[in-house]
Amino acid sequence: MEIYSQWSGSMHNNAYKDPIFQKVYQFAVEDTDGDRVVEDFCIVCHNPVGFMSGEIPPPDGSKLSEIAKNGIQCDFCHTVSASTGIGNFAVKSSPGNTKRAQFKDAVSPYHETEFSGLHTTSEFCGMCHNVNHPVNDLPLEKTYTEWKEGPYAKEGVQCQDCHMTPGPGVTKPNPGKAAIMGPDRPHIYTHSIVGGNVAVPTMLGSIEHARLAEERLKSAATVEILPLTEFVPGAENRLQVKVTNKGAGHYLPTGLTEMRQMWLQVKVTDRSGKALFSSGGLNEDGSIEKNSIVYNTVAADETGKATYKVWRAEKILSDYRIPPRESVTETYNAGIPSGAKGPFTVSAMLKYRSAPQELVRELFGEEEVQLPITDMAGDSIVVK
């Protein structure tokens, strides 16, 4: 039952039950006057069983059976028989009594079995984890492409080698059993399928999965404040911070990066702890301060205005993220007031949350929903 327990708290199980997805999906349906293209496009990946069985539409899920509410579930993944390409649900599904996975000698008293090499490759994940706009073909999510064009793909490291293991990174082998009555295997894929979503497991009470997601975020990057010899009070002092994507096989962040937020918070304090300079703090409403360094994608609608409404996206205004095993160096001009007394402490922290707080407030209205913020990596130094 271990595999079932891992899956039951995962984002795959919660792909449809995800409260943020539910709000965004209903918002999109209303904003497009019930356009079936939008309805079907979102739901086919978040609830493939409901879509293929005809239980959706209606988009409110009122006709969904209990089993169909379980998002991306065992029977769906293990009846995939082929890929028809990459992205936008490029899946050939063969529902029935034959279940497919990576073992050539699998035997079950409950169903037929069939070997599938596809299930061990990134192409299996890529069937959903690349997303192009259904009308204008604008790339909205490029996780598979980011992996394919990066160093991990060249080394033969698959998505499953990182995201279906007991912890961050490539941790093969993981010996165990696929089922209680099954034989011992040299390697079993875990089914927590952990990414960077701390918010939804927390909202749904999957505390262990929230912990695993936080652990993964903390393993993804490093932050280094480049050497400084001194600060000069009464002047602007050049301060540089290097951020490295050390642990993700795709860009940081990835996924629906029009909504994701990863940003750098930098502070300088004097010897008494008084703040002299800061960047990347939060406003009272939870939004990130203007002119902060934010790693994300900004989409624009047909008027050229930045928008979170990816269904309205016509072009990408900017895409500032960090490819795998690459670094960016951010430069700050830290104004230190005259008379400030050192030594000075410089701190930098890379932070992450799944969606902007202002969007969450718009979606949930009067409900008090505060998304968790994860401190991914940080550094601090003392300067004279």
ROGUPA-282382 format. One record per residue: x, y, z of N, C-alpha, C in turn. Coordinates in steps of 0.2 Angstrom, whole numbers, padded with zeros to 4 digits, always signed. Layout:
BEGIN
XYZXYZXYZ;...
***
This chain:
BEGIN
+0004-0006+0000+0000+0000+0000+0004+0006+0000;+0011+0005+0000+0015+0011+0001+0015+0016-0005;+0014+0013-0011+0014+0017-0017+0007+0021-0017;+0002+0017-0015-0005+0021-0015-0004+0027-0010;-0001+0026-0004-0001+0031+0001+0003+0037-0002;+0009+0035-0006+0013+0041-0009+0008+0045-0014;+0005+0041-0018+0001+0044-0023-0005+0048-0020;-0008+0046-0015-0014+0049-0012-0013+0056-0010;-0007+0058-0008-0006+0065-0006-0003+0069-0011;-0002+0066-0017+0002+0069-0022-0002+0074-0026;+0002+0079-0030-0001+0083-0034-0005+0080-0040;-0003+0074-0042-0006+0070-0047-0013+0068-0044;-0014+0066-0039-0021+0064-0036-0024+0071-0035;-0021+0076-0033-0025+0082-0032-0025+0087-0038;-0023+0085-0044-0023+0089-0049-0030+0092-0051;-0035+0089-0049-0042+0092-0050-0044+0095-0044;-0043+0092-0038-0045+0094-0032-0042+0100-0029;-0036+0102-0032-0032+0108-0031-0037+0114-0030;-0037+0117-0024-0042+0123-0024-0040+0129-0028;-0033+0130-0029-0031+0135-0034-0033+0134-0041;-0032+0128-0043-0034+0126-0050-0041+0127-0051;-0045+0124-0046-0053+0125-0046-0055+0132-0047;-0052+0137-0043-0053+0144-0044-0051+0147-0051;-0045+0145-0053-0043+0148-0059-0047+0145-0065;-0049+0138-0065-0052+0135-0070-0059+0138-0071;-0063+0139-0065-0069+0142-0065-0069+0150-0068;-0064+0153-0066-0063+0160-0068-0062+0160-0076;-0058+0155-0078-0056+0155-0085-0063+0153-0089;-0067+0149-0087-0073+0147-0090-0078+0153-0090;-0078+0157-0085-0083+0163-0084-0080+0168-0089;-0074+0169-0089-0071+0174-0092-0071+0173-0100;-0072+0167-0102-0073+0166-0109-0080+0164-0111;-0085+0165-0107-0092+0163-0108-0093+0156-0109;-0089+0152-0106-0090+0145-0107-0087+0142-0113;-0082+0145-0116-0079+0142-0122-0077+0135-0121;-0079+0130-0125-0078+0123-0124-0070+0122-0125;-0067+0126-0129-0060+0125-0130-0056+0126-0124;-0058+0131-0120-0054+0133-0114-0056+0127-0109;-0063+0125-0108-0065+0120-0104-0061+0114-0105;-0061+0111-0111-0058+0105-0112-0051+0105-0112;-0048+0111-0114-0040+0111-0114-0037+0111-0107;-0040+0114-0102-0038+0114-0095-0039+0107-0092;-0045+0104-0093-0047+0098-0089-0044+0092-0092;-0042+0092-0098-0040+0085-0101-0034+0083-0097;-0029+0087-0095-0024+0085-0091-0025+0085-0083;-0029+0089-0081-0031+0089-0074-0036+0084-0071;-0040+0082-0076-0044+0076-0074-0046+0072-0081;-0041+0068-0083-0042+0065-0089-0047+0059-0089;-0048+0056-0083-0054+0051-0083-0060+0054-0083;-0061+0060-0080-0068+0064-0081-0069+0066-0088;-0064+0068-0091-0065+0071-0098-0066+0065-0103;-0062+0060-0102-0063+0054-0107-0070+0050-0106;-0072+0050-0100-0078+0047-0098-0084+0051-0100;-0083+0057-0101-0089+0062-0103-0092+0064-0097;-0089+0064-0091-0092+0067-0085-0091+0074-0084;-0086+0077-0088-0085+0084-0089-0086+0085-0097;-0090+0090-0099-0094+0095-0095-0100+0092-0091;-0103+0096-0087-0102+0103-0085-0095+0104-0082;-0093+0110-0083-0086+0112-0080-0086+0112-0072;-0092+0113-0069-0092+0113-0062-0091+0107-0058;-0090+0101-0062-0089+0095-0060-0095+0091-0056;-0101+0094-0057-0107+0091-0054-0109+0084-0056;-0106+0082-0062-0108+0075-0064-0102+0070-0063;-0097+0073-0059-0091+0068-0058-0092+0063-0053;-0091+0057-0055-0091+0052-0050-0085+0053-0045;-0085+0049-0039-0080+0050-0034-0073+0048-0037;-0073+0043-0041-0067+0040-0043-0064+0045-0048;-0068+0048-0052-0065+0053-0057-0062+0059-0054;-0064+0061-0048-0061+0067-0045-0054+0066-0043;-0052+0060-0043-0045+0058-0041-0040+0060-0047;-0041+0065-0050-0036+0068-0055-0032+0063-0059;-0026+0063-0058-0022+0059-0063-0020+0053-0058;-0024+0047-0060-0024+0041-0055-0021+0035-0058;-0020+0030-0054-0016+0024-0056-0019+0021-0063;-0025+0020-0063-0028+0017-0069-0027+0021-0075;-0027+0028-0075-0025+0032-0081-0018+0031-0083;-0013+0032-0079-0006+0032-0081-0004+0025-0083;-0007+0020-0080-0005+0013-0082-0009+0010-0087;-0014+0014-0090-0017+0011-0097-0015+0016-0103;-0010+0020-0102-0007+0024-0107-0003+0019-0111;-0004+0018-0118-0001+0013-0122+0004+0016-0127;+0004+0023-0128+0008+0026-0132+0008+0034-0132;+0013+0037-0134+0013+0044-0135+0012+0046-0142;+0008+0051-0143+0007+0054-0150+0011+0060-0151;+0015+0062-0146+0020+0068-0147+0021+0071-0140;+0023+0077-0140+0025+0081-0134+0020+0086-0133;+0017+0087-0127+0013+0092-0125+0006+0092-0126;+0002+0096-0122-0006+0096-0124-0009+0090-0124;-0007+0085-0119-0011+0079-0118-0010+0074-0124;-0004+0073-0126-0002+0069-0132-0002+0062-0130;-0008+0060-0128-0008+0053-0125-0012+0048-0129;-0010+0042-0130-0014+0037-0133-0016+0032-0127;-0023+0033-0125-0025+0029-0119-0029+0023-0122;-0027+0017-0118-0031+0011-0120-0034+0008-0114;-0039+0011-0111-0043+0008-0105-0045+0001-0106;-0044-0003-0101-0046-0010-0101-0042-0013-0095;-0042-0020-0096-0039-0024-0090-0031-0025-0091;-0028-0022-0096-0021-0023-0096-0018-0016-0094;-0013-0017-0089-0010-0012-0086-0002-0012-0088;+0001-0006-0089+0007-0006-0092+0012-0002-0087;+0018-0005-0086+0023-0002-0082+0030-0005-0085;+0035-0004-0080+0042-0005-0082+0045-0012-0082;+0041-0017-0078+0043-0023-0077+0041-0028-0083;+0046-0032-0085+0044-0037-0091+0041-0043-0088;+0042-0044-0082+0040-0051-0079+0034-0050-0074;+0031-0044-0074+0026-0043-0069+0020-0048-0070;+0017-0050-0065+0011-0054-0065+0006-0052-0059;+0000-0051-0061-0005-0049-0056-0011-0054-0056;-0014-0055-0051-0020-0059-0051-0026-0055-0052;-0025-0049-0053-0031-0044-0054-0032-0042-0061;-0026-0042-0065-0027-0039-0072-0021-0041-0076;-0021-0040-0082-0016-0042-0087-0010-0037-0086;-0004-0039-0088+0001-0034-0087+0005-0034-0094;+0008-0028-0095+0012-0027-0102+0018-0023-0100;+0023-0024-0103+0029-0020-0102+0029-0014-0106;+0031-0008-0103+0031-0002-0107+0037+0002-0105;+0041+0003-0110+0047+0007-0109+0046+0014-0108;+0040+0016-0112+0038+0023-0112+0037+0026-0104;+0035+0022-0100+0034+0024-0093+0040+0026-0089;+0046+0024-0092+0052+0026-0088+0056+0032-0091;+0053+0035-0096+0056+0040-0100+0053+0047-0099;+0056+0052-0100+0054+0059-0099+0048+0060-0104;+0048+0057-0110+0043+0058-0115+0036+0056-0112;+0036+0052-0107+0029+0050-0104+0027+0056-0100;+0031+0060-0097+0029+0066-0093+0028+0072-0098;+0032+0072-0103+0031+0077-0108+0025+0077-0112;+0021+0072-0112+0014+0072-0115+0010+0077-0112;+0011+0079-0105+0007+0084-0102+0011+0090-0100;+0017+0089-0098+0021+0094-0095+0025+0099-0100;+0022+0100-0106+0023+0105-0111+0016+0108-0113;+0015+0114-0113+0008+0116-0114+0009+0122-0119;+0005+0122-0124+0004+0128-0129-0003+0130-0129;-0004+0136-0130-0010+0139-0130-0015+0136-0136;-0021+0133-0134-0025+0129-0139-0027+0133-0145;-0026+0140-0145-0029+0144-0151-0023+0147-0155;-0018+0150-0151-0013+0153-0155-0006+0150-0154;-0006+0144-0151+0000+0140-0150+0006+0143-0146;+0004+0148-0143+0009+0151-0138+0012+0147-0133;+0018+0146-0132+0021+0141-0127+0019+0144-0120;+0016+0140-0116+0014+0143-0109+0018+0139-0104;+0019+0133-0105+0023+0129-0100+0028+0125-0105;+0035+0125-0103+0040+0121-0107+0044+0117-0103;+0042+0114-0098+0046+0110-0093+0050+0104-0097;+0046+0101-0101+0049+0095-0105+0055+0098-0110;+0053+0103-0113+0058+0106-0118+0064+0109-0114;+0063+0112-0108+0069+0114-0104+0073+0109-0102;+0070+0103-0101+0074+0097-0099+0078+0094-0105;+0074+0094-0111+0077+0091-0117+0083+0095-0120;+0083+0101-0119+0088+0105-0122+0094+0106-0117;+0093+0104-0111+0098+0105-0105+0103+0099-0104;+0107+0100-0099+0112+0095-0098+0110+0088-0095;+0104+0088-0092+0102+0082-0089+0100+0077-0094;+0096+0079-0099+0094+0075-0105+0100+0072-0108;+0105+0076-0109+0112+0073-0113+0115+0068-0109;+0114+0068-0102+0117+0063-0098+0112+0057-0097;+0107+0057-0100+0102+0052-0099+0098+0052-0093;+0098+0057-0089+0094+0058-0083+0087+0059-0085;+0082+0055-0083+0075+0056-0085+0071+0060-0079;+0065+0062-0080+0061+0066-0075+0060+0061-0069;+0059+0055-0071+0057+0050-0065+0063+0049-0061;+0069+0050-0063+0075+0049-0059+0076+0054-0054;+0072+0059-0054+0073+0064-0049+0066+0065-0045;+0060+0065-0049+0054+0066-0046+0050+0060-0044;+0053+0054-0045+0050+0048-0042+0055+0044-0038;+0058+0048-0034+0063+0045-0029+0062+0047-0022;+0065+0044-0017+0063+0046-0010+0065+0053-0008;+0070+0056-0012+0072+0063-0010+0074+0066-0016;+0077+0073-0015+0079+0077-0020+0085+0074-0024;+0086+0074-0030+0091+0072-0034+0090+0065-0036;+0095+0062-0040+0095+0056-0042+0097+0051-0037;+0093+0047-0034+0094+0043-0029+0093+0035-0030;+0094+0033-0036+0094+0026-0038+0100+0022-0034;+0099+0016-0033+0093+0012-0033+0089+0013-0027;+0082+0011-0027+0077+0011-0022+0074+0005-0022;+0077+0000-0019+0074-0007-0019+0068-0007-0015;+0063-0012-0017+0057-0013-0013+0052-0017-0017;+0046-0017-0016+0041-0021-0019+0036-0016-0022;+0033-0018-0028+0028-0014-0031+0021-0015-0028;+0020-0021-0025+0014-0023-0021+0016-0028-0016;+0012-0028-0011+0013-0032-0005+0015-0039-0007;+0011-0042-0011+0013-0049-0013+0018-0050-0019;+0021-0044-0021+0025-0045-0027+0032-0046-0025;+0037-0048-0030+0044-0049-0028+0048-0043-0026;+0053-0044-0023+0058-0039-0022+0061-0037-0028;+0061-0030-0029+0064-0027-0035+0070-0023-0033;+0075-0022-0038+0081-0018-0037+0079-0011-0036;+0074-0009-0040+0072-0002-0040+0065-0001-0041;+0062+0003-0036+0055+0005-0036+0054+0012-0037;+0050+0015-0042+0049+0022-0042+0044+0024-0036;+0045+0029-0033+0041+0032-0028+0035+0036-0032;+0029+0036-0029+0024+0039-0032+0021+0046-0029;+0026+0049-0024+0024+0055-0022+0024+0060-0027;+0029+0059-0032+0030+0063-0038+0030+0071-0036;+0035+0072-0032+0036+0079-0029+0039+0084-0034;+0036+0090-0034+0038+0096-0037+0039+0101-0032;+0038+0107-0034+0039+0113-0030+0032+0116-0026;+0027+0112-0027+0021+0115-0024+0020+0113-0017;+0021+0118-0012+0020+0117-0005+0013+0120-0003;+0010+0124-0007+0004+0127-0006-0002+0122-0006;-0003+0119-0011-0009+0114-0012-0009+0109-0007;-0003+0105-0006-0003+0100-0001-0005+0103+0006;-0002+0109+0008-0004+0112+0014-0011+0113+0015;-0014+0116+0009-0021+0117+0010-0026+0111+0010;-0023+0106+0008-0027+0099+0008-0025+0095+0013;-0021+0097+0018-0019+0093+0023-0014+0087+0022;-0010+0088+0016-0005+0083+0014+0001+0085+0017;+0002+0085+0024+0008+0088+0027+0015+0085+0024;+0015+0079+0024+0021+0075+0022+0023+0078+0015;+0018+0078+0010+0020+0080+0003+0022+0088+0003;+0019+0092+0007+0021+0099+0008+0029+0099+0010;+0030+0095+0015+0037+0094+0018+0042+0092+0012;+0040+0087+0008+0044+0085+0003+0045+0090-0003;+0040+0094-0004+0040+0099-0009+0045+0104-0007;+0045+0106+0000+0049+0111+0003+0056+0109+0002;+0057+0103+0004+0064+0100+0004+0067+0100-0003;+0063+0099-0008+0065+0099-0015+0067+0106-0017;+0063+0111-0015+0064+0118-0017+0071+0120-0014;+0072+0118-0008+0078+0120-0004+0084+0116-0007;+0083+0111-0011+0089+0108-0015+0090+0110-0022;+0086+0115-0024+0086+0117-0031+0092+0122-0033;+0093+0126-0028+0097+0132-0030+0102+0134-0024;+0107+0138-0026+0112+0141-0021+0112+0148-0022;+0114+0152-0017+0114+0159-0017+0121+0161-0014;+0125+0165-0018+0131+0167-0015+0132+0175-0016;+0133+0178-0010+0135+0185-0011+0142+0186-0012;+0144+0189-0018+0151+0190-0020+0155+0194-0016;+0161+0193-0015+0166+0196-0010+0165+0204-0010;+0165+0206-0004+0165+0214-0003+0170+0215+0002;+0174+0221+0001+0179+0222+0006+0177+0227+0011;+0172+0232+0009+0170+0237+0014+0164+0241+0011;+0160+0244+0015+0154+0248+0013+0157+0255+0015;+0155+0260+0010+0157+0267+0012+0150+0271+0013;+0149+0273+0020+0143+0277+0021+0143+0284+0017;+0137+0286+0016+0136+0292+0012+0137+0290+0004;+0137+0284+0002+0138+0283-0005+0134+0277-0007;+0134+0276-0014+0131+0269-0016+0136+0264-0017;+0135+0258-0014+0140+0253-0014+0137+0247-0019;+0142+0245-0023+0140+0240-0028+0140+0233-0024;+0134+0230-0025+0133+0223-0021+0131+0218-0026;+0134+0212-0027+0132+0207-0032+0130+0201-0028;+0125+0198-0031+0123+0191-0028+0122+0186-0034;+0125+0180-0033+0125+0175-0038+0120+0170-0036;+0115+0168-0041+0110+0163-0040+0112+0157-0045;+0112+0151-0043+0114+0146-0047+0108+0140-0047;+0106+0138-0052+0101+0132-0053+0106+0126-0052;+0106+0123-0046+0111+0118-0045+0108+0111-0045;+0101+0111-0044+0098+0104-0043+0092+0103-0047;+0090+0107-0052+0084+0106-0056+0086+0104-0063;+0083+0099-0066+0084+0098-0073+0081+0102-0078;+0077+0107-0076+0073+0112-0080+0075+0118-0077;+0072+0124-0080+0073+0130-0078+0070+0131-0071;+0073+0136-0067+0070+0138-0061+0067+0145-0062;+0060+0146-0060+0056+0141-0059+0053+0138-0066;+0049+0133-0065+0046+0130-0071+0039+0129-0070;+0035+0126-0075+0028+0125-0075+0025+0131-0078;+0019+0133-0074+0015+0139-0076+0018+0145-0073;+0024+0147-0076+0028+0152-0073+0025+0159-0074;+0020+0160-0078+0016+0166-0078+0013+0167-0071;+0012+0162-0067+0009+0163-0061+0014+0162-0055;+0019+0157-0056+0024+0156-0051+0028+0162-0050;+0031+0162-0044+0035+0168-0042+0041+0165-0038;+0047+0167-0040+0053+0165-0037+0057+0172-0037;+0059+0174-0031+0062+0181-0031+0068+0181-0026;+0072+0187-0027+0078+0188-0022+0077+0193-0017;+0077+0192-0011+0077+0197-0006+0084+0198-0003;+0086+0205-0003+0092+0207-0001+0092+0212+0004;+0096+0212+0009+0095+0217+0015+0102+0219+0017;+0103+0225+0019+0109+0227+0022+0107+0230+0029;+0111+0228+0034+0109+0231+0041+0115+0233+0044;+0115+0238+0049+0121+0241+0052+0122+0236+0058;+0127+0239+0063+0129+0235+0068+0123+0234+0074;+0118+0238+0073+0113+0237+0078+0107+0233+0075;+0108+0231+0069+0102+0228+0066+0097+0232+0062;+0098+0238+0062+0094+0243+0058+0095+0242+0050;+0089+0241+0047+0089+0240+0040+0092+0247+0036;+0097+0246+0032+0099+0252+0028+0097+0252+0021;+0097+0246+0018+0095+0244+0011+0091+0238+0011;+0086+0238+0007+0082+0231+0006+0079+0231-0001;+0079+0225-0004+0075+0224-0010+0072+0217-0010;+0066+0217-0013+0063+0210-0013+0058+0209-0007;+0057+0214-0003+0052+0213+0002+0045+0213+0000;+0040+0212+0005+0033+0211+0003+0030+0218+0005;+0025+0220+0001+0020+0225+0003+0015+0223+0008;+0011+0227+0011+0006+0225+0016+0001+0220+0013;+0000+0221+0007-0005+0216+0004-0002+0210+0001;+0004+0209+0003+0008+0202+0001+0011+0202-0006;+0010+0208-0010+0013+0208-0016+0021+0209-0015;+0025+0208-0020+0032+0209-0020+0033+0216-0022;+0038+0219-0018+0039+0226-0019+0042+0227-0026;+0040+0233-0029+0042+0235-0036+0049+0235-0036;+0052+0234-0042+0059+0234-0044+0063+0229-0041;+0060+0224-0038+0063+0218-0035+0065+0213-0041;+0070+0209-0040+0072+0204-0045+0067+0198-0044;+0063+0197-0049+0059+0191-0049+0060+0187-0055;+0060+0180-0054+0061+0175-0059+0055+0172-0061;+0052+0174-0067+0046+0172-0069+0045+0173-0077;+0039+0172-0079+0037+0173-0086+0031+0178-0086;+0031+0183-0090+0026+0188-0090+0023+0188-0097;+0016+0186-0097+0012+0186-0103+0008+0192-0104;+0006+0193-0110+0002+0199-0112-0004+0197-0116;-0009+0201-0115-0015+0200-0118-0015+0203-0125;-0021+0203-0129-0021+0206-0135-0020+0214-0135;-0021+0217-0129-0019+0224-0129-0012+0226-0127;-0008+0221-0126-0001+0221-0124+0000+0222-0116;-0006+0222-0112-0006+0222-0105-0004+0216-0102;+0001+0216-0097+0003+0210-0093-0003+0207-0090;-0004+0200-0090-0009+0197-0087-0007+0190-0085;-0011+0188-0079-0010+0181-0077-0015+0176-0080;-0020+0179-0084-0025+0175-0088-0021+0172-0094;-0019+0166-0093-0015+0163-0098-0019+0161-0104;-0026+0160-0103-0030+0159-0108-0031+0165-0113;-0029+0171-0110-0030+0177-0114-0023+0179-0117;-0018+0175-0116-0011+0177-0118-0010+0177-0125;-0007+0182-0128-0006+0183-0135+0002+0183-0136;+0006+0185-0131+0013+0185-0132+0016+0185-0126;+0023+0183-0126+0027+0183-0119+0031+0190-0119;+0030+0194-0114+0033+0200-0113+0040+0199-0111;+0041+0195-0106+0048+0193-0104+0048+0186-0101;+0054+0183-0101+0055+0177-0098+0062+0177-0095;+0062+0178-0088+0068+0178-0085+0068+0173-0079;+0072+0168-0081+0073+0162-0077+0080+0159-0078;+0081+0154-0074+0088+0151-0073+0088+0144-0076;+0092+0143-0082+0092+0136-0085+0096+0131-0080;+0095+0125-0081+0099+0120-0077+0106+0121-0077;+0109+0121-0071+0117+0121-0070+0120+0128-0072;+0115+0133-0073+0118+0140-0075+0116+0144-0069;+0120+0150-0070+0119+0155-0064+0118+0162-0067;+0115+0166-0063+0114+0173-0065+0117+0177-0059;+0120+0183-0061+0122+0188-0056+0119+0194-0056;+0116+0196-0050+0112+0202-0049+0116+0207-0046;+0115+0213-0048+0119+0219-0046+0114+0224-0043;+0116+0226-0037+0112+0231-0033+0117+0237-0031;+0114+0243-0031+0118+0249-0029+0115+0251-0022;+0118+0248-0017+0116+0249-0010+0118+0256-0007;+0113+0260-0006+0115+0267-0003+0115+0266+0004;+0121+0268+0007+0122+0268+0014+0122+0275+0017;+0118+0276+0021+0117+0283+0024+0124+0286+0027;+0125+0292+0027+0131+0295+0030+0130+0294+0038;+0135+0292+0041+0135+0291+0048+0133+0284+0050;+0132+0280+0046+0130+0273+0047+0136+0269+0050;+0135+0265+0055+0141+0262+0058+0141+0255+0057;+0147+0252+0055+0148+0245+0054+0150+0242+0060;+0151+0235+0060+0151+0231+0053+0144+0231+0051;+0143+0230+0044+0137+0229+0041+0136+0222+0039;+0130+0219+0040+0128+0213+0038+0124+0213+0031;+0126+0209+0026+0123+0208+0020+0119+0201+0020;+0113+0201+0018+0110+0195+0018+0106+0194+0011;+0105+0188+0009+0102+0187+0002+0098+0180+0003;+0092+0180+0001+0088+0174+0002+0083+0174-0005;+0084+0168-0008+0080+0166-0014+0073+0163-0011;+0067+0166-0013+0061+0164-0011+0056+0162-0016;+0051+0158-0014+0047+0155-0019+0040+0154-0016;+0035+0156-0021+0028+0154-0019+0024+0152-0026;+0019+0148-0025+0016+0145-0031+0012+0150-0035;+0010+0156-0032+0006+0161-0036+0006+0168-0032;+0005+0173-0035+0005+0180-0032-0001+0180-0027;+0001+0183-0021-0004+0184-0016-0010+0188-0019;-0009+0193-0023-0014+0197-0025-0019+0193-0030;-0016+0188-0034-0020+0184-0038-0025+0180-0033;-0022+0177-0028-0025+0173-0023-0031+0176-0020;-0030+0183-0018-0035+0187-0015-0041+0188-0020;-0039+0189-0027-0044+0190-0032-0048+0183-0033;-0045+0178-0032-0048+0171-0034-0053+0169-0028;-0050+0170-0022-0054+0168-0016-0058+0173-0012;-0057+0179-0014-0062+0184-0011-0061+0185-0004;-0066+0185+0000-0066+0186+0007-0062+0181+0011;-0061+0175+0008-0058+0169+0012-0051+0172+0013;-0048+0170+0019-0041+0172+0021-0037+0166+0019;-0034+0166+0013-0030+0161+0010-0023+0165+0009;-0018+0162+0013-0011+0165+0013-0007+0160+0010;-0004+0160+0004+0000+0155+0002+0007+0155+0005;+0010+0149+0007+0016+0149+0010+0022+0151+0006;+0027+0154+0009+0033+0156+0005+0039+0152+0008;+0042+0149+0003+0048+0145+0005+0055+0148+0004;+0059+0148+0009+0066+0151+0008+0070+0145+0005;+0072+0146-0001+0075+0141-0005+0082+0140-0003;+0086+0146-0003+0093+0146-0002+0095+0153+0000;+0100+0154+0004+0102+0160+0006+0110+0161+0007;+0112+0167+0009+0119+0168+0011+0119+0175+0015;+0124+0175+0019+0125+0182+0022+0133+0183+0023;+0135+0189+0023+0142+0190+0025+0142+0197+0029;+0148+0198+0033+0149+0204+0037+0154+0208+0033;+0153+0214+0032+0157+0219+0029+0159+0225+0034;+0165+0227+0033+0167+0232+0038+0164+0239+0036;
***
